[in-house]
Amino acid sequence: MIHKVLAGENTKTSNLIEQLSNIASFIEIIDDDEPEIEVNFDNISFVDPTKLALITCFVRNLSQSRHTTVNCINCHLDNENYISRMNFFDLVDFDYQEQYGRNAAAGRFIPIQVLTEETQNELHSEIMNVMSQNWTGIDDTVIGCLSYAINEITYNVFNHSKSTLGGVITAQYYARKNLIRLAIIDSGIGIPSSLRKNSNYYNFTDVEAVEKALEHNVSWDETLTENFGAGLYFSKRIVEANHGKLSIYSNNAKVTVDQTGVSATPHDYWCGTAVFFDINTDNTLDIDDVFLGNVSSIVEDYVLDGHLW
């Protein structure tokens, strides 16, 4: 049976997750063993690779238990090669013949790649290369802080999410917008299911759990006493100081951090966790902007130990 996904210009991330959630539920209800996912690009002139990554993660998860095929329609001629260069067609097993020679990413973007324990270090280095190369004038300690945060988030994909597939990541630098967009997505158990293993958070709703995960020293592991649970906390502090944006979708929760504050609401179900960053590269900041003069010892130790990717 054909299940249609609209990936048009006006399709926001939340709309796309709603579509994918509805498709997953319907496939389960009718027990469709051979679903065909039809991705309609609606001849859009701009393609957001983070949305491609969402669809990729969804298809890979669905293909674990069902014989899934993907058909892509209405691709704008100017974008077919970009979609292919970002590895989307390959990862969803859609037959497309590239009519060009691939240029190196050269720190401008990271095509959609599968994140596993084996690839984590390499992909973390690629992410930080995009950040450091395009976010000019940024303090090394801020980059160290961001490096630590992203390392924690990618580590969680294969250590706490319980995803048998790992996850996917992608990034793109937009020079005209002075913007870096990054996505880290998995199809695991999700932040709420993980956090509720801790008896202190057992009764938390999905929304409460994801919002709680933005705080420092919050973990599913009750035996930890300090210097843990810093990945999303550091991410939040950096994004707030940068006037950027952090969006997290996990199970039935959506949490957004931007210059207006933190917004936490119920949302259509995402099986796992999807984390999206928007970093403004024309907004430089130092570590005092992030920690208001009280630099975390975790960051200091991380930088001193030479972990700047």
Sequence and secondary structure as in RCSB ss.txt:
>XXXX:A:sequence
MIHKVLAGENTKTSNLIEQLSNIASFIEIIDDDEPEIEVNFDNISFVDPTKLALITCFVRNLSQSRHTTVNCINC
HLDNENYISRMNFFDLVDFDYQEQYGRNAAAGRFIPIQVLTEETQNELHSEIMNVMSQNWTGIDDTVIGCLSYAI
NEITYNVFNHSKSTLGGVITAQYYARKNLIRLAIIDSGIGIPSSLRKNSNYYNFTDVEAVEKALEHNVSWDETLT
ENFGAGLYFSKRIVEANHGKLSIYSNNAKVTVDQTGVSATPHDYWCGTAVFFDINTDNTLDIDDVFLGNVSSIVE
DYVLDGHLW
>XXXX:A:secstr
 EEEEE  TT  HHHHHHHHHHHHHHHHHHT SS EEEEE TT S   HHHHHHHHHHHHHHTTTS  EEEEE  
 HHHHHHHHHTTHHHHTT      S     TTSEEEEEEE TTTHHHHHHHHHHHHHHHSTT  HHHHHHHHHHH
HHHHHHHHHTS  TT EEEEEEEETTTTEEEEEEEE SS HHHHHTTSGGGTT  HHHHHHHTTSTT  S TT  
SS S HHHHHHHHHHHHT EEEEEEEEEEEEEETTEEEEEEEEEEEEEEEEEEEETT    HHHHHTT   HHHH
HHHHTT   
